[in-house]
Amino acid sequence: MADLHIRIDRGKGGIAGQIASELRESIRGGRLAPGTRLPATRDLATDLQVSRGVVVEAYEQLVAEGFLVSRVGVGTQVTPANTRQRAAPPPKPQQVRRRTPSTVSYHGHRPTSPDLSHFPRERWLAAVRHVLTTVPSDALDYGDPGGVPELREELAGYLRRVRAADVRPENLVVVGGVAQGLSLALHVLTGQRPLRLAVEDPTSHRQVPLLRRAGAHVVPVPVDEEGLDVRRIGGDAALVTPAHQFPTGVVLSPRRRAALMEWAYAGHRLIIEDDYDAEFRFDRDPVGCLQGLAPDRVILCGSVSKALAPGLRLGWVAAPPDLAEGIRRARGELDLGSPVIEQHALAHFLRTGGYDRHLRRMRREYRRRRDALVGALAAELPAVRVRGIEAGLHVYLELPAGWDEPRTVRAAQELGLSVEPVGPMRESAGPPAVVMGFARLPVHKAEEAVRGLKVRMSGQILTGEGRRA
């Protein structure tokens, strides 16, 4: 079943009409291909937090208009007679101007890691078996370093449908995760000259060495409650996490999105979008990727690391045509491509709806775990400010005055919590804070873990009213 990108303005009313309109435009624009099976009305109503009757009304309207067909035992599908409409190719990008951190542990569980015990082993095994029994022997030879065509086709459809991206298979390059995608993109952009790359502050301290090694001169730009402060950007390109900023969890505001687009077009600059966990949204309507707004200015990087498992090392880069070709060529020069069997398996998993079903299941489970953690923090440690909870797999905790980041992290880790200090992620000073993951924290363990943290931190200052943003 398809996972859908549907935006609702609850202040306008007429929610059934809005859902119908969003689906209608997705079908017309090709994001929902002919024959695509839609979620059951009850499932979609749960995801959108509306009544089932509202979704039923929207589906019935589109069935009456001929956009959808509904059959007993099959469900609701996009009418096969609707042909996919392709948008005109994006214009070619302008020529891009080409331009020692502390030791970091790159291994082990992180606050952004998913619960790997829920990896869909049986379904993935079925996908691998299908590949091994159906693909011709020649498919196991050295192939296109940009990725197998079947996977690029499925990924393009998925990104159009779920992330509102404007991407075609030929503009996609399959890579070994977001890290490799960033390295390859910067390798192409830097060329013979250095690149001044604006980076969010705070940002992932694991990523900065990678960026510098790829030839970028990192220029920190502050993040506030609206996301990246575009007025303070200095550089030839910008690396952003707009759907769920890491580590603060802030969503880039519509005003800042518009300003960032203006900045890119005004100076013929590029934006690199790290779309690392946008599929896990809980308390807000889905936010489309920046690439869908400016496909000729944005390089979109994503992976299955949060949705399935980091160890699969499967990701993608969607870029303007000239840059996509440069990245594909660089992949061939530096690495002969991603594992073929795994690529075909992911393509099968996407095509048969297994990926969407897994995401839907895990989104519900992670929301339960997030709610349990946030509730326990509010009850036991009200002076801790909890932020960035609308999406993703982690929360951002601003610590009360007098709390010490390293001690808090040690205490939490002793309890089995996944926590990292924010201090090493900052270039400029800021209030003490930590990042805490909840994906591997069972609901029934949240209260016990937070109560244990309270006991261990009893020597710290626990005064003041708790705040939640």
C-alpha positions as CSV (number, residue, x, y, z in Angstrom):
1,M,0.0,0.0,0.0
2,A,1.2,3.5,-0.8
3,D,2.4,5.9,1.9
4,L,1.0,9.3,1.0
5,H,2.2,12.9,1.3
6,I,-1.0,14.8,2.1
7,R,-1.1,18.3,3.5
8,I,-4.1,19.5,5.4
9,D,-4.9,23.1,6.5
10,R,-7.2,22.4,9.5
11,G,-8.1,26.1,9.8
12,K,-9.9,26.1,6.4
13,G,-12.4,23.3,7.0
14,G,-13.5,21.0,4.3
15,I,-10.9,18.4,5.1
16,A,-12.4,15.7,2.9
17,G,-12.2,18.1,0.0
18,Q,-8.6,18.9,0.8
19,I,-7.7,15.2,0.9
20,A,-9.4,14.6,-2.4
21,S,-7.6,17.6,-3.9
22,E,-4.2,16.4,-2.8
23,L,-4.8,12.9,-4.1
24,R,-6.2,14.3,-7.4
25,E,-3.1,16.4,-7.9
26,S,-0.8,13.5,-7.0
27,I,-2.5,11.4,-9.7
28,R,-2.4,14.1,-12.3
29,G,1.2,15.0,-11.6
30,G,2.4,11.3,-11.7
31,R,3.4,10.9,-8.1
32,L,0.7,8.3,-7.8
33,A,1.1,5.9,-10.7
34,P,-1.8,4.0,-12.4
35,G,-2.6,0.9,-10.4
36,T,-1.1,2.2,-7.1
37,R,-3.0,0.8,-4.2
38,L,-4.0,3.3,-1.6
39,P,-4.1,2.8,2.2
40,A,-7.3,1.5,3.8
41,T,-9.5,4.3,4.9
42,R,-9.0,3.4,8.5
43,D,-5.2,3.5,8.2
44,L,-5.1,6.8,6.3
45,A,-7.6,8.3,8.8
46,T,-5.2,7.3,11.7
47,D,-2.2,8.7,9.9
48,L,-3.9,12.0,9.2
49,Q,-5.7,12.1,12.6
50,V,-9.1,12.6,11.1
51,S,-12.3,10.5,11.3
52,R,-12.6,7.6,9.0
53,G,-15.7,9.0,7.5
54,V,-13.7,12.0,6.1
55,V,-11.4,9.7,4.2
56,V,-14.3,7.6,3.0
57,E,-15.9,10.8,1.6
58,A,-12.7,11.8,-0.2
59,Y,-12.2,8.3,-1.7
60,E,-15.8,8.2,-2.9
61,Q,-15.5,11.6,-4.5
62,L,-12.4,10.5,-6.5
63,V,-14.1,7.2,-7.4
64,A,-17.0,9.1,-8.8
65,E,-14.7,11.4,-10.8
66,G,-12.9,8.3,-12.2
67,F,-9.5,8.9,-10.6
68,L,-9.8,5.9,-8.3
69,V,-11.4,2.4,-8.5
70,S,-12.6,0.4,-5.5
71,R,-13.0,-3.4,-5.6
72,V,-13.9,-5.8,-2.9
73,G,-10.9,-7.9,-2.0
74,V,-8.5,-5.5,-3.9
75,G,-9.1,-2.2,-2.1
76,T,-8.8,1.3,-3.6
77,Q,-6.4,1.9,-6.5
78,V,-5.5,4.6,-8.9
79,T,-7.5,4.0,-12.1
80,P,-5.3,2.1,-14.6
81,A,-6.6,4.3,-17.4
82,N,-4.9,7.4,-15.9
83,T,-1.6,7.8,-17.7
84,R,1.4,9.3,-15.9
85,Q,2.1,12.9,-16.8
86,R,5.7,13.9,-16.8
87,A,6.8,17.4,-16.0
88,A,9.1,19.2,-18.3
89,P,12.8,18.6,-17.5
90,P,14.3,21.1,-15.1
91,P,16.6,23.7,-16.6
92,K,20.4,23.0,-16.5
93,P,22.1,24.5,-13.5
94,Q,24.4,27.4,-13.7
95,Q,28.1,26.7,-13.4
96,V,28.9,26.2,-9.7
97,R,31.8,28.1,-8.3
98,R,34.3,25.5,-7.1
99,R,36.1,25.9,-4.1
100,T,40.7,19.1,12.8
101,P,38.0,18.2,14.6
102,S,38.2,16.0,17.7
103,T,38.3,12.2,17.3
104,V,34.8,10.9,16.9
105,S,33.4,7.4,17.4
106,Y,31.7,6.2,14.2
107,H,30.4,2.9,15.5
108,G,27.6,1.7,17.7
109,H,24.1,2.8,18.6
110,R,23.2,6.5,18.1
111,P,20.2,8.5,19.2
112,T,18.9,8.5,15.6
113,S,19.2,4.7,15.2
114,P,16.0,2.7,14.6
115,D,15.0,-0.4,16.5
116,L,16.7,-3.1,14.5
117,S,14.8,-5.8,16.2
118,H,11.8,-4.8,14.0
119,F,13.7,-5.1,10.8
120,P,11.3,-7.0,8.5
121,R,13.5,-10.1,8.1
122,E,11.0,-12.4,6.6
123,R,9.8,-9.9,4.0
124,W,13.3,-8.9,3.1
125,L,14.3,-12.5,2.8
126,A,11.4,-13.1,0.5
127,A,12.5,-10.1,-1.6
128,V,16.1,-11.5,-1.8
129,R,14.7,-14.9,-2.8
130,H,12.6,-13.4,-5.5
131,V,15.6,-11.6,-6.9
132,L,17.8,-14.7,-6.9
133,T,15.1,-16.7,-8.7
134,T,14.1,-14.1,-11.2
135,V,16.9,-11.8,-12.3
136,P,19.1,-13.0,-15.2
137,S,22.6,-14.0,-14.5
138,D,23.9,-11.0,-16.5
139,A,22.3,-8.7,-13.9
140,L,24.9,-9.9,-11.3
141,D,27.8,-8.5,-13.4
142,Y,29.3,-5.0,-13.1
143,G,26.5,-2.6,-13.8
144,D,25.7,1.0,-14.0
145,P,27.6,2.7,-11.1
146,G,24.5,5.0,-10.8
147,G,22.4,2.0,-9.7
148,V,20.2,-0.6,-11.3
149,P,17.4,0.9,-13.4
150,E,14.7,-1.0,-11.6
151,L,15.6,0.6,-8.2
152,R,16.0,4.1,-9.6
153,E,12.5,3.8,-11.2
154,E,10.9,2.7,-7.9
155,L,12.8,5.3,-5.9
156,A,11.8,8.1,-8.2
157,G,8.1,7.1,-7.9
158,Y,8.4,6.8,-4.1
159,L,10.1,10.2,-3.7
160,R,7.5,11.9,-5.9
161,R,4.7,10.3,-3.9
162,V,5.9,10.5,-0.3
163,R,8.4,13.4,-0.3
164,A,6.8,15.5,-3.1
165,A,10.1,15.5,-4.9
166,D,10.5,16.4,-8.6
167,V,12.8,13.6,-9.7
168,R,13.3,11.2,-12.5
169,P,15.2,7.9,-12.6
170,E,17.9,9.4,-14.7
171,N,18.6,12.1,-12.1
172,L,19.0,9.5,-9.3
173,V,22.3,7.9,-8.2
174,V,22.2,4.9,-5.8
175,V,24.9,5.3,-3.1
176,G,26.0,3.6,0.1
177,G,24.1,5.9,2.4
178,V,23.8,9.6,2.9
179,A,27.4,9.9,4.0
180,Q,28.7,8.6,0.7
181,G,26.1,10.7,-1.2
182,L,27.4,13.9,0.5
183,S,31.0,12.9,-0.2
184,L,30.4,12.3,-3.9
185,A,28.3,15.4,-4.3
186,L,31.0,17.6,-2.7
187,H,33.7,15.8,-4.7
188,V,32.0,16.9,-7.9
189,L,31.3,20.4,-6.6
190,T,34.8,21.2,-5.3
191,G,36.6,20.2,-8.4
192,Q,39.8,22.2,-8.6
193,R,38.7,25.0,-6.3
194,P,37.5,25.1,-2.7
195,L,33.8,25.3,-1.8
196,R,32.5,27.4,1.1
197,L,29.7,25.3,2.5
198,A,27.2,26.8,5.0
199,V,26.4,24.3,7.7
200,E,23.8,24.5,10.4
201,D,25.0,25.2,13.9
202,P,24.6,23.0,15.9
203,T,25.1,20.0,13.5
204,S,26.2,16.4,13.5
205,H,29.8,16.3,14.7
206,R,30.3,13.1,12.8
207,Q,29.5,14.8,9.5
208,V,31.9,17.7,9.8
209,P,35.1,15.7,9.2
210,L,33.5,14.1,6.2
211,L,32.6,17.5,4.7
212,R,36.2,18.8,5.2
213,R,37.8,15.7,3.8
214,A,35.6,16.1,0.7
215,G,37.2,19.5,0.2
216,A,34.6,21.9,1.7
217,H,35.4,24.9,3.9
218,V,32.7,24.7,6.6
219,V,30.9,28.0,7.5
220,P,28.6,27.6,10.6
221,V,25.2,29.3,10.5
222,P,23.1,29.6,13.6
223,V,19.8,27.7,14.0
224,D,16.9,29.1,15.9
225,E,13.2,28.2,16.5
226,E,12.5,28.6,12.7
227,G,15.5,26.7,11.6
228,L,18.6,27.9,9.7
229,D,19.0,31.7,9.9
230,V,19.2,32.4,6.2
231,R,20.1,36.0,6.7
232,R,23.5,34.9,8.2
233,I,24.5,32.4,5.4
234,G,27.9,32.9,3.9
235,G,29.1,30.5,1.3
236,D,28.7,29.1,-2.2
237,A,26.3,26.3,-1.1
238,A,24.4,25.2,2.0
239,L,23.8,21.9,3.7
240,V,20.5,21.7,5.6
241,T,18.2,19.3,7.4
242,P,14.9,21.2,6.8
243,A,12.3,18.6,7.6
244,H,13.7,17.8,11.1
245,Q,16.9,19.7,11.9
246,F,19.6,17.7,13.6
247,P,20.0,17.9,16.5
248,T,17.4,20.5,17.6
249,G,14.4,18.9,15.7
250,V,13.3,22.2,14.4
251,V,11.3,22.3,11.1
252,L,12.4,25.0,8.7
253,S,9.6,27.5,8.6
254,P,7.8,28.5,5.4
255,R,9.3,31.9,5.6
256,R,12.8,30.6,5.9
257,R,12.2,28.1,3.1
258,A,11.2,31.0,0.8
259,A,14.3,33.0,1.9
260,L,16.6,30.0,1.3
261,M,15.2,29.5,-2.2
262,E,15.7,33.2,-2.9
263,W,19.3,33.0,-1.7
264,A,20.0,30.0,-3.9
265,Y,18.6,31.5,-7.1
266,A,20.0,35.0,-6.5
267,G,23.5,33.8,-6.4
268,H,23.2,30.7,-8.6
269,R,24.0,28.7,-5.4
270,L,23.2,25.1,-4.5
271,I,21.4,23.6,-1.5
272,I,22.3,20.1,-0.3
273,E,19.3,18.6,1.5
274,D,19.9,15.8,4.0
275,D,16.5,14.2,4.3
276,Y,17.6,11.7,7.0
277,D,14.4,10.9,8.9
278,A,11.5,12.9,7.4
279,E,9.3,9.8,6.9
280,F,8.7,9.6,10.6
281,R,6.3,12.4,11.4
282,F,3.9,12.4,14.3
283,D,2.2,15.7,15.2
284,R,2.2,17.6,12.0
285,D,1.2,17.3,8.4
286,P,4.0,16.0,6.1
287,V,6.5,18.6,4.9
288,G,7.7,18.2,1.4
289,C,11.3,18.2,0.5
290,L,13.0,21.4,-0.7
291,Q,14.1,19.6,-3.9
292,G,10.4,19.5,-5.0
293,L,10.4,23.3,-5.0
294,A,13.7,23.9,-6.8
295,P,15.0,20.7,-8.6
296,D,17.6,22.7,-10.5
297,R,19.1,24.2,-7.2
298,V,18.8,21.3,-4.7
299,I,20.7,18.1,-4.3
300,L,18.5,15.7,-2.3
301,C,20.3,12.9,-0.2
302,G,18.4,10.1,1.5
303,S,18.7,6.5,2.6
304,V,16.9,3.5,4.2
305,S,19.1,3.8,7.3
306,K,16.4,5.1,9.6
307,A,13.4,3.3,7.9
308,L,15.1,-0.2,7.6
309,A,18.7,-0.5,8.9
310,P,21.9,1.5,8.6
311,G,23.8,-1.7,7.9
312,L,22.1,-2.1,4.5
313,R,24.2,1.0,3.3
314,L,21.6,1.9,0.6
315,G,20.8,5.5,-0.2
316,W,20.3,7.9,-3.0
317,V,21.2,11.3,-4.4
318,A,18.8,13.2,-6.6
319,A,20.5,16.1,-8.4
320,P,20.1,18.4,-11.4
321,P,21.0,16.5,-14.6
322,D,24.6,17.7,-15.1
323,L,25.4,17.2,-11.4
324,A,23.7,13.8,-11.4
325,E,25.8,12.7,-14.3
326,G,29.0,14.0,-12.5
327,I,28.1,12.1,-9.3
328,R,27.4,8.9,-11.3
329,R,30.7,9.2,-13.0
330,A,32.5,9.9,-9.7
331,R,30.8,6.8,-8.3
332,G,32.2,4.8,-11.1
333,E,35.7,6.2,-10.7
334,L,35.9,5.9,-6.9
335,D,33.6,2.8,-6.4
336,L,32.0,0.4,-8.9
337,G,28.5,0.7,-7.4
338,S,26.2,-0.6,-4.7
339,P,25.6,-4.4,-4.2
340,V,23.3,-5.5,-7.0
341,I,21.2,-8.1,-5.2
342,E,20.4,-5.7,-2.4
343,Q,19.4,-3.0,-5.0
344,H,17.0,-5.4,-6.7
345,A,15.6,-6.5,-3.3
346,L,14.9,-2.9,-2.3
347,A,13.2,-2.3,-5.7
348,H,11.0,-5.4,-5.1
349,F,10.3,-4.3,-1.6
350,L,9.1,-0.9,-2.8
351,R,7.2,-2.2,-5.8
352,T,5.2,-4.7,-3.7
353,G,4.3,-2.2,-0.9
354,G,6.5,-3.9,1.7
355,Y,8.4,-0.7,2.4
356,D,5.3,1.4,2.9
357,R,3.7,-1.2,5.2
358,H,6.9,-1.3,7.3
359,L,7.0,2.5,7.6
360,R,3.4,2.7,8.6
361,R,3.9,0.1,11.3
362,M,7.0,1.7,12.7
363,R,5.6,5.2,12.6
364,R,2.9,4.1,15.0
365,E,5.3,2.2,17.2
366,Y,7.8,5.0,17.4
367,R,5.0,7.5,18.2
368,R,4.0,5.3,21.2
369,R,7.6,5.2,22.4
370,R,8.0,9.0,22.0
371,D,4.8,9.7,23.9
372,A,6.0,7.4,26.7
373,L,9.4,9.1,27.0
374,V,8.0,12.7,26.8
375,G,5.3,11.9,29.3
376,A,7.9,10.4,31.7
377,L,10.1,13.4,31.4
378,A,7.3,15.8,32.1
379,A,6.3,13.8,35.2
380,E,9.8,13.1,36.6
381,L,12.0,15.9,35.3
382,P,9.8,18.9,34.6
383,A,12.7,21.3,34.6
384,V,14.0,19.7,31.5
385,R,12.8,21.4,28.3
386,V,11.7,18.9,25.6
387,R,11.9,20.0,22.0
388,G,11.8,18.7,18.5
389,I,9.3,16.0,19.1
390,E,7.1,16.3,16.1
391,A,9.1,13.9,13.9
392,G,12.2,11.7,13.8
393,L,13.6,9.2,16.3
394,H,15.1,11.6,18.8
395,V,14.2,14.4,21.2
396,Y,16.3,17.5,22.1
397,L,16.5,18.1,25.8
398,E,17.6,21.6,27.1
399,L,19.0,21.0,30.6
400,P,18.3,23.2,33.6
401,A,20.9,25.8,34.7
402,G,23.6,24.0,36.6
403,W,23.3,20.7,34.8
404,D,26.4,19.2,33.3
405,E,26.2,17.7,29.8
406,P,28.9,15.0,30.3
407,R,27.5,13.9,33.6
408,T,24.0,13.7,32.3
409,V,25.1,11.6,29.3
410,R,27.0,9.2,31.6
411,A,24.1,8.8,33.9
412,A,21.7,8.2,31.0
413,Q,24.0,5.7,29.3
414,E,24.3,3.7,32.5
415,L,20.6,3.2,32.3
416,G,20.7,2.0,28.7
417,L,19.4,5.3,27.2
418,S,20.9,6.5,23.9
419,V,22.2,10.0,24.6
420,E,24.8,12.3,23.2
421,P,25.9,15.8,24.4
422,V,25.1,18.8,22.1
423,G,28.2,20.7,23.2
424,P,30.6,19.0,20.6
425,M,28.0,19.7,17.9
426,R,28.1,23.5,18.5
427,E,30.5,26.1,17.0
428,S,29.0,28.9,19.1
429,A,28.0,28.8,22.7
430,G,24.5,27.6,23.7
431,P,22.6,26.3,26.7
432,P,23.5,22.8,27.9
433,A,21.5,20.2,26.1
434,V,21.5,16.5,25.1
435,V,20.0,14.5,22.3
436,M,18.1,11.4,23.4
437,G,16.8,8.6,21.2
438,F,13.6,6.8,21.8
439,A,13.4,4.3,19.0
440,R,14.9,1.5,21.1
441,L,13.2,2.4,24.4
442,P,10.1,0.2,24.9
443,V,7.0,1.9,26.2
444,H,7.0,0.0,29.5
445,K,10.6,0.9,30.2
446,A,10.4,4.7,29.7
447,E,9.1,5.7,33.1
448,E,11.6,3.4,34.9
449,A,14.5,4.8,32.9
450,V,13.6,8.5,33.4
451,R,13.0,7.9,37.1
452,G,16.5,6.3,37.3
453,L,18.0,9.4,35.6
454,K,16.3,11.6,38.1
455,V,17.9,9.7,41.0
456,R,21.3,9.8,39.4
457,M,21.0,13.5,38.8
458,S,19.6,14.3,42.2
459,G,22.7,16.4,43.0
460,Q,22.0,18.7,40.1
461,I,19.6,21.7,40.2
462,L,16.0,20.5,39.7
463,T,14.2,23.7,40.2
464,G,12.1,25.7,37.7
465,E,9.0,24.9,35.7
466,G,9.4,22.5,32.9
467,R,8.7,23.7,29.4
468,R,7.7,21.8,26.3
469,A,8.1,23.1,22.7
